[in-house]
């Protein structure tokens, strides 16, 4: 990273006593005794590893940045912050490889389904082209005709070329809200033959209007234990790089 992120950015890592109440995959609060949230549990496919650079909280500046960076024109500060998040995650791509047991050899950047235009990269695709390592093969992930964002996981939401010769594909999106878009993309990549998949969301969206989410935010703030994204590995629940 070439500069620090503002203090309002919080890593998607919470104190140890609170982790048991999180979905093991998407890190949303689920209450006690549930390994996965409903969406992740019922998905057609799940990634072998999932990374999140930060929590973006609705009504907070972190949440506002996730919208402003892709506005037209983009917010300059927001765009710079998203770039810093992505640069931080690039430093941990090897962590995803160690968790899965195979290095990442390709990347698929999730396209917008509401504003998709062939040949016109989205703001996230533009950033990934500039920042992600050039040795990673780019998978041409596209929204299927008629595909819409309805917060449901679909097997036919995206199209992609054959991936049978690939060991480990990283699927990148800016925000994981319901998870439907990312899980739909993973379903497509796995169906096309990739041996392993990992996901990287620059932000895990938290809506404080939900009671469990509000409780999580309050509990972390009560012990004053939010970590900065720069201090945490995005691919592990405790923020420690795997060995």
Secondary structure, 3 states (H helix, E strand, C coil): CCCCCCCCCECCCCCHHHHCCECCCCCCECCCCCCCCHHHHHCCCCCCEEEECCEEECCCHHHHHHHHCCCCCCCHHHHHHHHHHHHHHHCCHHHHHHHHCCCCCEEEECCCCCCCCCCCCCHHHHHHHHHCCCCCEECCCEECCCCCCCCCCCCCCEECCCCCCCCEEEEEEEEECCCHHHHHHHHHHHHCCCCEEEEEEEEEEECCCCHHHHHHHHHHHHCCCCCCHHHCCCCCCCCCCCC
